[in-house]
Amino acid sequence: MSTEKKIVSLCVQKKEMSPNQMPLRFSKEEAQSKLGRRVRTVVSVDGVPTGTVGSVMDLDEIEKNSFEVIVEWFVLIDGKRQHDWFSKEQYEHCLIDDPKLDLSTNPTAA
């Protein structure tokens, strides 16, 4: 994939973490269950404004059995499609599922 991985650190108010602590990530099954989901930002993320809609388009195995989901936004940033990676923790703090627009549960949303 030619898209560079983006760090989405602004959306999660993290507790003090020791250098050895890892962010909470998805299992493969959890990440796969998010594929095709439409999401909406609840905070600004990496230049993407609050309220922006996107779709979980892929997953990325960061470590063995530890996945992040990749969201493609339905806005252009600087004339380009924006993709952001989300750990489970970031997903839960930064995004909400938007069932009205969700192709995985509402096939008439297209």
KEPA-134388 format. One record per residue: residue number from 1; residue in three letters; x, y, z of N, C-alpha, C in turn. Coordinates in nm, 3 decimals, always signed. Layout:
<sites>
<site lotor="NUM" rokol="ALA" n_px="X" n_py="Y" n_pz="Z" ca_px="X" ca_py="Y" ca_pz="Z" c_px="X" c_py="Y" c_pz="Z"/>
...
</sites>
This chain:
<sites>
<site lotor="1" rokol="MET" n_px="+0.086" n_py="-0.117" n_pz="+0.000" ca_px="+0.000" ca_py="+0.000" ca_pz="+0.000" c_px="+0.090" c_py="+0.123" c_pz="+0.000"/>
<site lotor="2" rokol="SER" n_px="+0.064" n_py="+0.220" n_pz="-0.085" ca_px="+0.150" ca_py="+0.336" ca_pz="-0.098" c_px="+0.121" c_py="+0.445" c_pz="+0.004"/>
<site lotor="3" rokol="THR" n_px="+0.013" n_py="+0.434" n_pz="+0.075" ca_px="-0.022" ca_py="+0.536" ca_pz="+0.173" c_px="+0.068" c_py="+0.523" c_pz="+0.295"/>
<site lotor="4" rokol="GLU" n_px="+0.122" n_py="+0.637" n_pz="+0.340" ca_px="+0.205" ca_py="+0.634" ca_pz="+0.459" c_px="+0.118" c_py="+0.619" c_pz="+0.582"/>
<site lotor="5" rokol="LYS" n_px="+0.169" n_py="+0.546" n_pz="+0.681" ca_px="+0.096" ca_py="+0.528" ca_pz="+0.806" c_px="+0.094" c_py="+0.661" c_pz="+0.882"/>
<site lotor="6" rokol="LYS" n_px="-0.023" n_py="+0.700" n_pz="+0.929" ca_px="-0.039" ca_py="+0.823" ca_pz="+1.005" c_px="-0.047" c_py="+0.789" c_pz="+1.153"/>
<site lotor="7" rokol="ILE" n_px="+0.010" n_py="+0.872" n_pz="+1.235" ca_px="-0.001" ca_py="+0.856" ca_pz="+1.379" c_px="-0.121" c_py="+0.938" c_pz="+1.426"/>
<site lotor="8" rokol="VAL" n_px="-0.212" n_py="+0.875" n_pz="+1.496" ca_px="-0.334" ca_py="+0.940" ca_pz="+1.542" c_px="-0.325" c_py="+0.949" c_pz="+1.694"/>
<site lotor="9" rokol="SER" n_px="-0.242" n_py="+1.038" n_pz="+1.743" ca_px="-0.220" ca_py="+1.044" ca_pz="+1.887" c_px="-0.303" c_py="+1.152" c_pz="+1.954"/>
<site lotor="10" rokol="LEU" n_px="-0.352" n_py="+1.249" n_pz="+1.880" ca_px="-0.422" ca_py="+1.361" ca_pz="+1.940" c_px="-0.560" c_py="+1.325" c_pz="+1.991"/>
<site lotor="11" rokol="CYS" n_px="-0.620" n_py="+1.219" n_pz="+1.941" ca_px="-0.757" ca_py="+1.190" ca_pz="+1.977" c_px="-0.772" c_py="+1.115" c_pz="+2.108"/>
<site lotor="12" rokol="VAL" n_px="-0.667" n_py="+1.060" n_pz="+2.161" ca_px="-0.679" ca_py="+0.982" ca_pz="+2.283" c_px="-0.606" c_py="+1.056" c_pz="+2.395"/>
<site lotor="13" rokol="GLN" n_px="-0.681" n_py="+1.089" n_pz="+2.500" ca_px="-0.619" ca_py="+1.146" ca_pz="+2.619" c_px="-0.558" c_py="+1.031" c_pz="+2.696"/>
<site lotor="14" rokol="LYS" n_px="-0.429" n_py="+1.007" n_pz="+2.673" ca_px="-0.365" ca_py="+0.890" ca_pz="+2.732" c_px="-0.323" c_py="+0.918" c_pz="+2.875"/>
<site lotor="15" rokol="LYS" n_px="-0.336" n_py="+0.814" n_pz="+2.956" ca_px="-0.279" ca_py="+0.817" ca_pz="+3.090" c_px="-0.128" c_py="+0.809" c_pz="+3.071"/>
<site lotor="16" rokol="GLU" n_px="-0.058" n_py="+0.837" n_pz="+3.178" ca_px="+0.087" ca_py="+0.819" ca_pz="+3.173" c_px="+0.115" c_py="+0.673" c_pz="+3.143"/>
<site lotor="17" rokol="MET" n_px="+0.186" n_py="+0.648" n_pz="+3.033" ca_px="+0.218" ca_py="+0.511" ca_pz="+2.996" c_px="+0.368" c_py="+0.492" c_pz="+3.007"/>
<site lotor="18" rokol="SER" n_px="+0.408" n_py="+0.379" n_pz="+3.059" ca_px="+0.551" ca_py="+0.349" ca_pz="+3.062" c_px="+0.594" c_py="+0.311" c_pz="+2.920"/>
<site lotor="19" rokol="PRO" n_px="+0.721" n_py="+0.322" n_pz="+2.890" ca_px="+0.768" ca_py="+0.288" ca_pz="+2.754" c_px="+0.738" c_py="+0.144" c_pz="+2.714"/>
<site lotor="20" rokol="ASN" n_px="+0.718" n_py="+0.055" n_pz="+2.811" ca_px="+0.691" ca_py="-0.086" ca_pz="+2.779" c_px="+0.544" c_py="-0.114" c_pz="+2.752"/>
<site lotor="21" rokol="GLN" n_px="+0.454" n_py="-0.021" n_pz="+2.783" ca_px="+0.312" ca_py="-0.044" ca_pz="+2.761" c_px="+0.278" c_py="-0.024" c_pz="+2.613"/>
<site lotor="22" rokol="MET" n_px="+0.194" n_py="-0.113" n_pz="+2.564" ca_px="+0.150" ca_py="-0.106" ca_pz="+2.425" c_px="+0.005" c_py="-0.061" c_pz="+2.421"/>
<site lotor="23" rokol="PRO" n_px="-0.034" n_py="+0.010" n_pz="+2.315" ca_px="-0.176" ca_py="+0.047" ca_pz="+2.305" c_px="-0.263" c_py="-0.077" c_pz="+2.289"/>
<site lotor="24" rokol="LEU" n_px="-0.385" n_py="-0.067" n_pz="+2.334" ca_px="-0.480" ca_py="-0.177" ca_pz="+2.318" c_px="-0.517" c_py="-0.186" c_pz="+2.171"/>
<site lotor="25" rokol="ARG" n_px="-0.494" n_py="-0.303" n_pz="+2.112" ca_px="-0.523" ca_py="-0.324" ca_pz="+1.970" c_px="-0.631" c_py="-0.430" c_pz="+1.954"/>
<site lotor="26" rokol="PHE" n_px="-0.678" n_py="-0.443" n_pz="+1.830" ca_px="-0.782" ca_py="-0.540" ca_pz="+1.796" c_px="-0.723" c_py="-0.679" c_pz="+1.777"/>
<site lotor="27" rokol="SER" n_px="-0.802" n_py="-0.782" n_pz="+1.808" ca_px="-0.769" ca_py="-0.916" ca_pz="+1.762" c_px="-0.804" c_py="-0.921" c_pz="+1.613"/>
<site lotor="28" rokol="LYS" n_px="-0.761" n_py="-1.023" n_pz="+1.545" ca_px="-0.792" ca_py="-1.034" ca_pz="+1.403" c_px="-0.942" c_py="-1.039" c_pz="+1.380"/>
<site lotor="29" rokol="GLU" n_px="-1.012" n_py="-1.115" n_pz="+1.462" ca_px="-1.158" ca_py="-1.128" ca_pz="+1.447" c_px="-1.228" c_py="-0.994" c_pz="+1.472"/>
<site lotor="30" rokol="GLU" n_px="-1.183" n_py="-0.921" n_pz="+1.575" ca_px="-1.242" ca_py="-0.790" ca_pz="+1.603" c_px="-1.219" c_py="-0.693" c_pz="+1.487"/>
<site lotor="31" rokol="ALA" n_px="-1.097" n_py="-0.691" n_pz="+1.437" ca_px="-1.064" ca_py="-0.600" ca_pz="+1.326" c_px="-1.143" c_py="-0.637" c_pz="+1.201"/>
<site lotor="32" rokol="GLN" n_px="-1.153" n_py="-0.766" n_pz="+1.170" ca_px="-1.229" ca_py="-0.808" ca_pz="+1.052" c_px="-1.376" c_py="-0.771" c_pz="+1.064"/>
<site lotor="33" rokol="SER" n_px="-1.429" n_py="-0.772" n_pz="+1.186" ca_px="-1.570" ca_py="-0.737" ca_pz="+1.205" c_px="-1.597" c_py="-0.589" c_pz="+1.178"/>
<site lotor="34" rokol="LYS" n_px="-1.492" n_py="-0.508" n_pz="+1.175" ca_px="-1.506" ca_py="-0.364" ca_pz="+1.149" c_px="-1.500" c_py="-0.333" c_pz="+0.999"/>
<site lotor="35" rokol="LEU" n_px="-1.450" n_py="-0.425" n_pz="+0.918" ca_px="-1.436" ca_py="-0.399" ca_pz="+0.774" c_px="-1.570" c_py="-0.360" c_pz="+0.712"/>
<site lotor="36" rokol="GLY" n_px="-1.569" n_py="-0.253" n_pz="+0.635" ca_px="-1.690" ca_py="-0.205" ca_pz="+0.569" c_px="-1.774" c_py="-0.112" c_pz="+0.654"/>
<site lotor="37" rokol="ARG" n_px="-1.741" n_py="-0.100" n_pz="+0.782" ca_px="-1.819" ca_py="-0.012" ca_pz="+0.870" c_px="-1.797" c_py="+0.134" c_pz="+0.835"/>
<site lotor="38" rokol="ARG" n_px="-1.904" n_py="+0.209" n_pz="+0.840" ca_px="-1.894" ca_py="+0.353" ca_pz="+0.826" c_px="-1.877" c_py="+0.411" c_pz="+0.965"/>
<site lotor="39" rokol="VAL" n_px="-1.785" n_py="+0.505" n_pz="+0.978" ca_px="-1.757" ca_py="+0.567" ca_pz="+1.107" c_px="-1.761" c_py="+0.718" c_pz="+1.092"/>
<site lotor="40" rokol="ARG" n_px="-1.776" n_py="+0.785" n_pz="+1.204" ca_px="-1.777" ca_py="+0.931" ca_pz="+1.208" c_px="-1.683" c_py="+0.974" c_pz="+1.321"/>
<site lotor="41" rokol="THR" n_px="-1.604" n_py="+1.081" n_pz="+1.296" ca_px="-1.514" ca_py="+1.131" ca_pz="+1.399" c_px="-1.592" c_py="+1.206" c_pz="+1.506"/>
<site lotor="42" rokol="VAL" n_px="-1.553" n_py="+1.188" n_pz="+1.631" ca_px="-1.611" ca_py="+1.266" ca_pz="+1.741" c_px="-1.515" c_py="+1.375" c_pz="+1.786"/>
<site lotor="43" rokol="VAL" n_px="-1.393" n_py="+1.370" n_pz="+1.737" ca_px="-1.292" ca_py="+1.473" ca_pz="+1.758" c_px="-1.214" c_py="+1.488" c_pz="+1.628"/>
<site lotor="44" rokol="SER" n_px="-1.145" n_py="+1.599" n_pz="+1.612" ca_px="-1.059" ca_py="+1.619" ca_pz="+1.496" c_px="-0.944" c_py="+1.518" c_pz="+1.503"/>
<site lotor="45" rokol="VAL" n_px="-0.915" n_py="+1.452" n_pz="+1.391" ca_px="-0.812" ca_py="+1.349" ca_pz="+1.385" c_px="-0.720" c_py="+1.377" c_pz="+1.267"/>
<site lotor="46" rokol="ASP" n_px="-0.595" n_py="+1.409" n_pz="+1.296" ca_px="-0.493" ca_py="+1.421" ca_pz="+1.191" c_px="-0.539" c_py="+1.512" c_pz="+1.076"/>
<site lotor="47" rokol="GLY" n_px="-0.599" n_py="+1.625" n_pz="+1.110" ca_px="-0.646" ca_py="+1.719" ca_pz="+1.009" c_px="-0.785" c_py="+1.691" c_pz="+0.955"/>
<site lotor="48" rokol="VAL" n_px="-0.844" n_py="+1.580" n_pz="+0.995" ca_px="-0.979" ca_py="+1.545" ca_pz="+0.953" c_px="-1.075" c_py="+1.606" c_pz="+1.055"/>
<site lotor="49" rokol="PRO" n_px="-1.169" n_py="+1.691" n_pz="+1.011" ca_px="-1.256" ca_py="+1.761" ca_pz="+1.105" c_px="-1.353" c_py="+1.669" c_pz="+1.180"/>
<site lotor="50" rokol="THR" n_px="-1.393" n_py="+1.713" n_pz="+1.298" ca_px="-1.496" ca_py="+1.645" ca_pz="+1.375" c_px="-1.622" c_py="+1.629" c_pz="+1.291"/>
<site lotor="51" rokol="GLY" n_px="-1.684" n_py="+1.512" n_pz="+1.298" ca_px="-1.807" ca_py="+1.486" ca_pz="+1.223" c_px="-1.786" c_py="+1.428" c_pz="+1.085"/>
<site lotor="52" rokol="THR" n_px="-1.661" n_py="+1.411" n_pz="+1.044" ca_px="-1.631" ca_py="+1.357" ca_pz="+0.912" c_px="-1.661" c_py="+1.207" c_pz="+0.908"/>
<site lotor="53" rokol="VAL" n_px="-1.716" n_py="+1.162" n_pz="+0.796" ca_px="-1.750" ca_py="+1.021" ca_pz="+0.777" c_px="-1.639" c_py="+0.953" c_pz="+0.698"/>
<site lotor="54" rokol="GLY" n_px="-1.612" n_py="+0.828" n_pz="+0.735" ca_px="-1.516" ca_py="+0.746" ca_pz="+0.664" c_px="-1.560" c_py="+0.601" c_pz="+0.667"/>
<site lotor="55" rokol="SER" n_px="-1.479" n_py="+0.515" n_pz="+0.609" ca_px="-1.510" ca_py="+0.373" ca_pz="+0.603" c_px="-1.386" c_py="+0.293" c_pz="+0.642"/>
<site lotor="56" rokol="VAL" n_px="-1.408" n_py="+0.189" n_pz="+0.724" ca_px="-1.298" ca_py="+0.098" ca_pz="+0.758" c_px="-1.273" c_py="+0.014" c_pz="+0.634"/>
<site lotor="57" rokol="MET" n_px="-1.158" n_py="+0.036" n_pz="+0.571" ca_px="-1.130" ca_py="-0.026" ca_pz="+0.442" c_px="-1.029" c_py="-0.139" c_pz="+0.447"/>
<site lotor="58" rokol="ASP" n_px="-0.953" n_py="-0.149" n_pz="+0.557" ca_px="-0.851" ca_py="-0.253" ca_pz="+0.564" c_px="-0.806" c_py="-0.269" c_pz="+0.709"/>
<site lotor="59" rokol="LEU" n_px="-0.725" n_py="-0.372" n_pz="+0.732" ca_px="-0.665" ca_py="-0.389" ca_pz="+0.863" c_px="-0.516" c_py="-0.415" c_pz="+0.844"/>
<site lotor="60" rokol="ASP" n_px="-0.441" n_py="-0.387" n_pz="+0.949" ca_px="-0.296" ca_py="-0.397" ca_pz="+0.943" c_px="-0.246" c_py="-0.469" c_pz="+1.068"/>
<site lotor="61" rokol="GLU" n_px="-0.173" n_py="-0.579" n_pz="+1.048" ca_px="-0.118" ca_py="-0.653" ca_pz="+1.162" c_px="+0.009" c_py="-0.582" c_pz="+1.207"/>
<site lotor="62" rokol="ILE" n_px="+0.000" n_py="-0.511" n_pz="+1.319" ca_px="+0.111" ca_py="-0.432" ca_pz="+1.371" c_px="+0.214" c_py="-0.524" c_pz="+1.438"/>
<site lotor="63" rokol="GLU" n_px="+0.166" n_py="-0.617" n_pz="+1.515" ca_px="+0.246" ca_py="-0.721" ca_pz="+1.577" c_px="+0.168" c_py="-0.850" c_pz="+1.563"/>
<site lotor="64" rokol="LYS" n_px="+0.232" n_py="-0.961" n_pz="+1.594" ca_px="+0.163" ca_py="-1.090" ca_pz="+1.581" c_px="+0.032" c_py="-1.087" c_pz="+1.660"/>
<site lotor="65" rokol="ASN" n_px="-0.079" n_py="-1.114" n_pz="+1.589" ca_px="-0.214" ca_py="-1.117" ca_pz="+1.647" c_px="-0.256" c_py="-0.986" c_pz="+1.712"/>
<site lotor="66" rokol="SER" n_px="-0.207" n_py="-0.875" n_pz="+1.662" ca_px="-0.237" ca_py="-0.742" ca_pz="+1.716" c_px="-0.260" c_py="-0.648" c_pz="+1.597"/>
<site lotor="67" rokol="PHE" n_px="-0.386" n_py="-0.606" n_pz="+1.578" ca_px="-0.425" ca_py="-0.536" ca_pz="+1.455" c_px="-0.475" c_py="-0.395" c_pz="+1.481"/>
<site lotor="68" rokol="GLU" n_px="-0.457" n_py="-0.311" n_pz="+1.380" ca_px="-0.520" ca_py="-0.180" ca_pz="+1.374" c_px="-0.605" c_py="-0.178" c_pz="+1.248"/>
<site lotor="69" rokol="VAL" n_px="-0.711" n_py="-0.095" n_pz="+1.251" ca_px="-0.795" ca_py="-0.080" ca_pz="+1.132" c_px="-0.755" c_py="+0.047" c_pz="+1.059"/>
<site lotor="70" rokol="ILE" n_px="-0.775" n_py="+0.046" n_pz="+0.928" ca_px="-0.741" ca_py="+0.161" ca_pz="+0.844" c_px="-0.871" c_py="+0.222" c_pz="+0.795"/>
<site lotor="71" rokol="VAL" n_px="-0.889" n_py="+0.351" n_pz="+0.823" ca_px="-1.009" ca_py="+0.424" ca_pz="+0.782" c_px="-0.973" c_py="+0.515" c_pz="+0.665"/>
<site lotor="72" rokol="GLU" n_px="-1.055" n_py="+0.509" n_pz="+0.560" ca_px="-1.043" ca_py="+0.603" ca_pz="+0.448" c_px="-1.154" c_py="+0.706" c_pz="+0.465"/>
<site lotor="73" rokol="TRP" n_px="-1.116" n_py="+0.833" n_pz="+0.467" ca_px="-1.212" ca_py="+0.942" ca_pz="+0.489" c_px="-1.277" c_py="+0.984" c_pz="+0.359"/>
<site lotor="74" rokol="PHE" n_px="-1.401" n_py="+1.031" n_pz="+0.368" ca_px="-1.476" ca_py="+1.076" ca_pz="+0.251" c_px="-1.458" c_py="+1.225" c_pz="+0.227"/>
<site lotor="75" rokol="VAL" n_px="-1.339" n_py="+1.275" n_pz="+0.262" ca_px="-1.301" ca_py="+1.413" ca_pz="+0.232" c_px="-1.160" c_py="+1.409" c_pz="+0.175"/>
<site lotor="76" rokol="LEU" n_px="-1.126" n_py="+1.511" n_pz="+0.101" ca_px="-0.990" ca_py="+1.523" ca_pz="+0.051" c_px="-0.916" c_py="+1.622" c_pz="+0.141"/>
<site lotor="77" rokol="ILE" n_px="-0.795" n_py="+1.588" n_pz="+0.181" ca_px="-0.709" ca_py="+1.676" ca_pz="+0.258" c_px="-0.592" c_py="+1.711" c_pz="+0.167"/>
<site lotor="78" rokol="ASP" n_px="-0.577" n_py="+1.840" n_pz="+0.139" ca_px="-0.475" ca_py="+1.886" ca_pz="+0.044" c_px="-0.488" c_py="+1.815" c_pz="-0.090"/>
<site lotor="79" rokol="GLY" n_px="-0.612" n_py="+1.790" n_pz="-0.133" ca_px="-0.638" ca_py="+1.729" ca_pz="-0.262" c_px="-0.615" c_py="+1.578" c_pz="-0.267"/>
<site lotor="80" rokol="LYS" n_px="-0.592" n_py="+1.515" n_pz="-0.154" ca_px="-0.562" ca_py="+1.371" ca_pz="-0.151" c_px="-0.655" c_py="+1.299" c_pz="-0.057"/>
<site lotor="81" rokol="ARG" n_px="-0.678" n_py="+1.170" n_pz="-0.087" ca_px="-0.754" ca_py="+1.084" ca_pz="+0.004" c_px="-0.671" c_py="+1.065" c_pz="+0.130"/>
<site lotor="82" rokol="GLN" n_px="-0.738" n_py="+1.070" n_pz="+0.243" ca_px="-0.673" ca_py="+1.056" ca_pz="+0.372" c_px="-0.703" c_py="+0.918" c_pz="+0.429"/>
<site lotor="83" rokol="HIS" n_px="-0.600" n_py="+0.851" n_pz="+0.480" ca_px="-0.614" ca_py="+0.722" ca_pz="+0.548" c_px="-0.549" c_py="+0.734" c_pz="+0.684"/>
<site lotor="84" rokol="ASP" n_px="-0.615" n_py="+0.681" n_pz="+0.786" ca_px="-0.559" ca_py="+0.682" ca_pz="+0.921" c_px="-0.573" c_py="+0.545" c_pz="+0.984"/>
<site lotor="85" rokol="TRP" n_px="-0.473" n_py="+0.508" n_pz="+1.064" ca_px="-0.470" ca_py="+0.381" ca_pz="+1.135" c_px="-0.522" c_py="+0.404" c_pz="+1.276"/>
<site lotor="86" rokol="PHE" n_px="-0.605" n_py="+0.311" n_pz="+1.327" ca_px="-0.662" ca_py="+0.323" ca_pz="+1.460" c_px="-0.643" c_py="+0.194" c_pz="+1.538"/>
<site lotor="87" rokol="SER" n_px="-0.584" n_py="+0.207" n_pz="+1.657" ca_px="-0.584" ca_py="+0.096" ca_pz="+1.751" c_px="-0.725" c_py="+0.083" c_pz="+1.806"/>
<site lotor="88" rokol="LYS" n_px="-0.751" n_py="-0.021" n_pz="+1.881" ca_px="-0.883" ca_py="-0.038" ca_pz="+1.942" c_px="-0.914" c_py="+0.078" c_pz="+2.036"/>
<site lotor="89" rokol="GLU" n_px="-0.816" n_py="+0.117" n_pz="+2.113" ca_px="-0.831" ca_py="+0.228" ca_pz="+2.208" c_px="-0.865" c_py="+0.358" c_pz="+2.134"/>
<site lotor="90" rokol="GLN" n_px="-0.792" n_py="+0.387" n_pz="+2.027" ca_px="-0.818" ca_py="+0.508" ca_pz="+1.949" c_px="-0.955" c_py="+0.503" c_pz="+1.882"/>
<site lotor="91" rokol="TYR" n_px="-0.991" n_py="+0.387" n_pz="+1.829" ca_px="-1.121" ca_py="+0.370" ca_pz="+1.764" c_px="-1.232" c_py="+0.404" c_pz="+1.862"/>
<site lotor="92" rokol="GLU" n_px="-1.222" n_py="+0.350" n_pz="+1.984" ca_px="-1.327" ca_py="+0.371" ca_pz="+2.084" c_px="-1.334" c_py="+0.515" c_pz="+2.133"/>
<site lotor="93" rokol="HIS" n_px="-1.223" n_py="+0.588" n_pz="+2.132" ca_px="-1.221" ca_py="+0.725" ca_pz="+2.181" c_px="-1.246" c_py="+0.830" c_pz="+2.072"/>
<site lotor="94" rokol="CYS" n_px="-1.212" n_py="+0.798" n_pz="+1.948" ca_px="-1.215" ca_py="+0.898" ca_pz="+1.841" c_px="-1.331" c_py="+0.883" c_pz="+1.744"/>
<site lotor="95" rokol="LEU" n_px="-1.389" n_py="+0.763" n_pz="+1.735" ca_px="-1.487" ca_py="+0.734" ca_pz="+1.630" c_px="-1.615" c_py="+0.677" c_pz="+1.689"/>
<site lotor="96" rokol="ILE" n_px="-1.723" n_py="+0.696" n_pz="+1.616" ca_px="-1.847" ca_py="+0.624" ca_pz="+1.646" c_px="-1.891" c_py="+0.554" c_pz="+1.519"/>
<site lotor="97" rokol="ASP" n_px="-1.948" n_py="+0.435" n_pz="+1.536" ca_px="-2.005" ca_py="+0.366" ca_pz="+1.421" c_px="-2.129" c_py="+0.444" c_pz="+1.378"/>
<site lotor="98" rokol="ASP" n_px="-2.148" n_py="+0.456" n_pz="+1.247" ca_px="-2.263" ca_py="+0.529" ca_pz="+1.194" c_px="-2.352" c_py="+0.430" c_pz="+1.120"/>
<site lotor="99" rokol="PRO" n_px="-2.443" n_py="+0.363" n_pz="+1.194" ca_px="-2.523" ca_py="+0.256" ca_pz="+1.132" c_px="-2.610" c_py="+0.303" c_pz="+1.016"/>
<site lotor="100" rokol="LYS" n_px="-2.649" n_py="+0.431" n_pz="+1.012" ca_px="-2.730" ca_py="+0.480" ca_pz="+0.900" c_px="-2.655" c_py="+0.469" c_pz="+0.768"/>
<site lotor="101" rokol="LEU" n_px="-2.523" n_py="+0.484" n_pz="+0.775" ca_px="-2.441" ca_py="+0.483" ca_pz="+0.654" c_px="-2.361" c_py="+0.354" c_pz="+0.639"/>
<site lotor="102" rokol="ASP" n_px="-2.382" n_py="+0.257" n_pz="+0.726" ca_px="-2.298" ca_py="+0.139" ca_pz="+0.733" c_px="-2.335" c_py="+0.035" c_pz="+0.629"/>
<site lotor="103" rokol="LEU" n_px="-2.247" n_py="+0.012" n_pz="+0.534" ca_px="-2.273" ca_py="-0.086" ca_pz="+0.428" c_px="-2.271" c_py="-0.229" c_pz="+0.481"/>
<site lotor="104" rokol="SER" n_px="-2.200" n_py="-0.251" n_pz="+0.594" ca_px="-2.192" ca_py="-0.388" ca_pz="+0.646" c_px="-2.323" c_py="-0.431" c_pz="+0.712"/>
<site lotor="105" rokol="THR" n_px="-2.407" n_py="-0.335" n_pz="+0.756" ca_px="-2.534" ca_py="-0.372" ca_pz="+0.819" c_px="-2.655" c_py="-0.316" c_pz="+0.747"/>
<site lotor="106" rokol="ASN" n_px="-2.633" n_py="-0.220" n_pz="+0.655" ca_px="-2.744" ca_py="-0.157" ca_pz="+0.585" c_px="-2.710" c_py="-0.147" c_pz="+0.436"/>
<site lotor="107" rokol="PRO" n_px="-2.738" n_py="-0.253" n_pz="+0.358" ca_px="-2.698" ca_py="-0.256" ca_pz="+0.217" c_px="-2.765" c_py="-0.147" c_pz="+0.133"/>
<site lotor="108" rokol="THR" n_px="-2.872" n_py="-0.086" n_pz="+0.180" ca_px="-2.938" ca_py="+0.020" ca_pz="+0.103" c_px="-2.873" c_py="+0.155" c_pz="+0.124"/>
<site lotor="109" rokol="ALA" n_px="-2.766" n_py="+0.163" n_pz="+0.207" ca_px="-2.701" ca_py="+0.290" ca_pz="+0.237" c_px="-2.618" c_py="+0.341" c_pz="+0.120"/>
<site lotor="110" rokol="ALA" n_px="-2.586" n_py="+0.255" n_pz="+0.025" ca_px="-2.498" ca_py="+0.295" ca_pz="-0.086" c_px="-2.563" c_py="+0.393" c_pz="-0.180"/>
</sites>
